[in-house]
Amino acid sequence: GLVGSEMCIRDRYTIVATYSSETGSVELEPNDDQSSATRLTSGQSIEGNVSSTDDIDLYALTVDAAGTITIDFSTSDSDRDGWIFGLIDESGNVLASRSCDPCYEEVSLSSGVAGAGTYYVRVISGSSYSRPEPSYTIVATYSPETDGVELEPNDDQSSATRLTSGQSIEGNVSVSY
């Protein structure tokens, strides 16, 4: 402890800091907005951590054409606060979202995308009171497959997904988060 202007040292310790330019499979902060989003390639596994209830983690995946984006989400341990993750487009429209609280096993979501562009995986705390402690891992995978998939965005008549008689379509109803 500190006594007046004198310092008492009771135990010695050593700190070693290292630096590596290899970032490969870890989230790069800050990544709270589209301009600073961590870039992903299809099928790449990346580990992240929600550092506060206000932290937004964004990951950018650029695709060349319409297709399906699937997000696999897993955690290093379950947490009562949990996470909310989803897919948004360049305009901030939520294309698909899902909560994971608590996460005991990998969960996935898929969304059709109507065209080429950059899409964003967004991860936030599932609680406004405290953040989840464990780290998480995401894998975003793009497939050019569009048969039987709702193509987002399709919130009005001009962007509606076209159906033919007897055709089955799989889709999502998402809420903003």
TIKEMI-123166 format. One line per field, with one value per residue (C-alpha): x, y, z; residue number from 0; residue in one letter. Coordinates in Angstrom, 3 decimals. Each point is the difference from the previous one (the first is absolute). Example, Ala and Ser with C-alpha at 12.3 -4.5 7.8 and 13.67 -1.06 7.14 Angstrom:
2
xx	c(12.300 | 1.370)
yy	c(-4.500 | 3.440)
zz	c(7.800 | -0.660)
num	c(0 | 1)
residuo	c(a | s)
//
This chain:
177
xx	c(0.000 | 0.931 | 1.134 | 0.507 | 2.363 | 1.627 | -0.991 | 0.203 | 0.591 | -1.212 | 0.120 | 1.814 | -1.610 | 0.850 | -2.123 | 0.838 | -1.813 | 0.247 | -1.238 | -0.936 | -1.161 | -1.942 | -3.693 | -1.530 | -2.836 | -0.600 | -2.275 | 1.759 | -1.189 | -1.428 | -2.620 | -3.125 | -1.039 | 0.088 | 3.160 | 1.968 | -1.652 | 2.345 | 0.212 | -1.004 | 0.353 | -2.641 | 0.569 | 2.535 | -0.279 | 0.544 | -0.040 | -1.379 | -1.090 | -2.730 | 1.875 | -2.995 | -3.774 | 0.528 | 2.586 | -1.014 | 2.155 | -0.318 | 1.537 | -0.161 | -0.537 | -0.008 | -1.813 | -0.034 | -3.618 | -3.331 | 0.159 | -0.258 | 2.113 | 0.062 | 1.379 | 1.141 | 0.358 | 1.618 | 1.500 | 2.819 | -2.484 | -3.677 | -0.990 | -3.304 | 0.244 | 0.502 | 0.437 | -2.122 | 1.476 | -1.238 | 0.545 | -0.498 | 0.409 | 1.939 | -3.050 | -0.263 | -3.092 | -0.184 | -0.249 | 0.041 | 0.667 | 0.056 | 0.642 | 2.214 | -0.598 | 1.376 | 1.906 | 0.714 | 0.677 | 0.659 | -2.958 | -0.439 | -2.064 | -0.225 | -1.243 | -0.343 | 1.588 | -1.402 | 3.253 | 3.685 | 1.228 | 1.448 | -2.053 | 0.758 | -0.140 | -0.918 | 0.523 | -1.167 | -0.694 | -3.340 | -0.401 | -0.063 | 1.247 | 3.172 | 2.092 | 0.586 | 3.384 | 1.045 | 1.418 | -1.980 | 0.891 | -1.792 | 0.281 | -1.826 | -0.339 | -1.270 | -1.653 | -1.288 | -3.101 | -3.286 | -2.582 | -2.630 | 1.508 | -1.601 | 2.226 | 0.508 | -0.809 | -3.596 | -1.999 | -2.193 | -1.684 | 2.870 | 2.533 | -2.284 | 1.471 | -1.676 | -1.941 | -1.381 | -3.024 | 0.927 | 3.488 | 1.244 | 2.021 | 1.917 | 0.250 | 0.477 | -2.032 | 2.568 | -0.216 | 2.406 | 2.592)
yy	c(0.000 | 3.668 | 1.737 | 3.734 | 0.333 | -3.416 | -3.147 | -3.443 | -2.918 | -3.285 | -2.341 | 0.308 | -0.908 | -0.008 | 1.198 | -1.023 | 1.659 | -1.483 | 1.194 | -1.977 | 1.396 | -3.244 | 0.668 | -2.853 | -1.301 | 2.761 | 3.033 | 3.315 | 2.904 | 2.465 | -1.631 | 1.841 | 1.432 | -0.953 | 1.980 | -1.869 | -3.439 | -2.986 | -1.506 | -3.654 | -2.508 | -2.664 | -2.927 | 1.844 | -0.637 | 3.062 | 0.449 | 3.109 | 1.402 | 2.482 | 2.411 | 1.949 | 0.224 | 2.789 | -1.877 | -0.863 | -2.476 | 0.197 | -2.354 | 0.726 | -2.705 | 1.065 | -2.207 | 0.136 | -0.987 | -0.951 | -3.059 | -1.193 | 1.053 | -2.373 | 1.081 | -2.649 | 1.369 | -1.793 | 0.996 | -1.136 | -0.392 | 0.717 | 3.363 | 1.185 | 3.398 | -1.551 | 1.576 | 1.218 | -0.504 | 0.524 | 1.132 | 3.578 | 1.622 | 3.156 | 2.148 | -1.478 | -2.093 | -3.118 | -2.988 | -2.685 | -0.043 | -2.453 | 0.033 | -2.496 | 0.027 | -2.052 | -1.717 | -3.629 | -1.072 | 1.522 | 1.833 | 1.131 | 2.294 | 0.446 | 2.790 | 0.356 | 3.142 | 1.551 | 1.108 | 0.762 | 2.250 | 0.117 | -1.534 | 0.285 | -2.495 | 1.939 | -1.312 | 1.794 | -0.823 | -1.671 | 2.124 | 3.744 | -0.527 | -2.035 | -1.483 | -3.691 | -1.089 | -2.829 | 0.550 | -1.063 | -1.421 | 0.737 | -1.531 | 1.766 | -2.078 | 1.159 | -2.322 | 1.096 | -2.197 | 1.947 | -2.710 | -0.178 | 2.917 | 3.343 | 2.751 | 3.003 | 2.802 | -0.611 | 2.416 | 1.448 | -1.026 | 1.188 | -2.238 | -2.986 | -3.467 | -1.541 | -3.244 | -2.497 | -2.149 | -2.885 | 1.366 | -0.282 | 2.913 | 0.136 | 3.441 | 2.024 | 2.591 | 2.214 | 2.825 | 2.896 | -0.410)
zz	c(0.000 | -0.165 | 3.195 | -0.407 | -2.942 | 0.521 | -1.830 | 1.562 | -2.357 | 1.412 | -3.004 | -3.272 | -3.279 | -3.678 | -2.889 | -3.540 | -2.902 | -3.469 | -3.357 | -3.059 | -3.323 | -0.571 | 0.620 | -1.989 | 2.145 | 2.553 | 0.038 | -0.648 | 2.188 | -0.534 | -2.225 | 1.115 | -3.372 | -3.672 | -0.755 | 2.694 | -0.338 | 0.170 | -3.516 | -0.451 | -2.773 | -0.517 | 2.351 | 2.177 | 3.740 | 2.181 | 3.774 | 1.697 | 3.322 | 0.933 | 2.282 | 1.380 | -0.285 | -2.564 | -2.084 | -3.557 | -1.888 | -3.791 | -2.547 | -3.744 | -2.620 | -3.664 | -2.517 | -3.812 | -0.651 | 1.541 | 2.231 | 3.595 | 2.971 | 2.976 | 3.368 | 2.492 | 3.548 | 2.920 | 3.359 | 2.228 | 2.884 | 0.689 | 1.475 | 1.482 | -1.730 | -3.409 | -3.406 | -2.886 | -3.443 | -3.499 | -3.553 | -1.192 | -3.397 | -0.946 | 0.824 | 3.515 | -0.744 | 2.177 | -2.350 | 2.712 | 3.739 | 2.862 | 3.728 | 1.715 | 3.749 | 1.446 | -2.786 | 0.785 | -3.568 | -3.404 | -1.527 | -3.595 | -2.123 | -3.757 | -2.199 | -3.721 | -1.458 | -3.155 | -1.588 | 0.115 | 2.795 | 3.471 | 2.787 | 3.692 | 2.842 | 3.137 | 3.555 | 3.171 | 3.630 | 0.639 | 3.141 | 0.579 | 3.582 | -0.420 | -2.753 | -0.667 | 1.350 | -2.349 | -3.449 | -3.057 | -3.395 | -3.251 | -3.445 | -2.849 | -3.162 | -3.383 | -2.514 | -3.432 | 0.581 | -0.146 | -0.771 | 2.745 | 1.935 | 0.830 | -1.425 | 2.281 | 0.069 | -1.086 | 2.132 | -2.744 | -3.258 | -2.197 | 1.807 | 0.711 | -0.481 | -3.062 | 0.494 | -2.452 | 0.731 | 2.323 | 0.752 | 3.596 | 1.415 | 3.283 | 1.617 | 3.180 | 1.838 | 1.711 | 2.465 | 0.414 | 2.680)
num	c(0 | 1 | 2 | 3 | 4 | 5 | 6 | 7 | 8 | 9 | 10 | 11 | 12 | 13 | 14 | 15 | 16 | 17 | 18 | 19 | 20 | 21 | 22 | 23 | 24 | 25 | 26 | 27 | 28 | 29 | 30 | 31 | 32 | 33 | 34 | 35 | 36 | 37 | 38 | 39 | 40 | 41 | 42 | 43 | 44 | 45 | 46 | 47 | 48 | 49 | 50 | 51 | 52 | 53 | 54 | 55 | 56 | 57 | 58 | 59 | 60 | 61 | 62 | 63 | 64 | 65 | 66 | 67 | 68 | 69 | 70 | 71 | 72 | 73 | 74 | 75 | 76 | 77 | 78 | 79 | 80 | 81 | 82 | 83 | 84 | 85 | 86 | 87 | 88 | 89 | 90 | 91 | 92 | 93 | 94 | 95 | 96 | 97 | 98 | 99 | 100 | 101 | 102 | 103 | 104 | 105 | 106 | 107 | 108 | 109 | 110 | 111 | 112 | 113 | 114 | 115 | 116 | 117 | 118 | 119 | 120 | 121 | 122 | 123 | 124 | 125 | 126 | 127 | 128 | 129 | 130 | 131 | 132 | 133 | 134 | 135 | 136 | 137 | 138 | 139 | 140 | 141 | 142 | 143 | 144 | 145 | 146 | 147 | 148 | 149 | 150 | 151 | 152 | 153 | 154 | 155 | 156 | 157 | 158 | 159 | 160 | 161 | 162 | 163 | 164 | 165 | 166 | 167 | 168 | 169 | 170 | 171 | 172 | 173 | 174 | 175 | 176)
residuo	c(g | l | v | g | s | e | m | c | i | r | d | r | y | t | i | v | a | t | y | s | s | e | t | g | s | v | e | l | e | p | n | d | d | q | s | s | a | t | r | l | t | s | g | q | s | i | e | g | n | v | s | s | t | d | d | i | d | l | y | a | l | t | v | d | a | a | g | t | i | t | i | d | f | s | t | s | d | s | d | r | d | g | w | i | f | g | l | i | d | e | s | g | n | v | l | a | s | r | s | c | d | p | c | y | e | e | v | s | l | s | s | g | v | a | g | a | g | t | y | y | v | r | v | i | s | g | s | s | y | s | r | p | e | p | s | y | t | i | v | a | t | y | s | p | e | t | d | g | v | e | l | e | p | n | d | d | q | s | s | a | t | r | l | t | s | g | q | s | i | e | g | n | v | s | v | s | y)
//
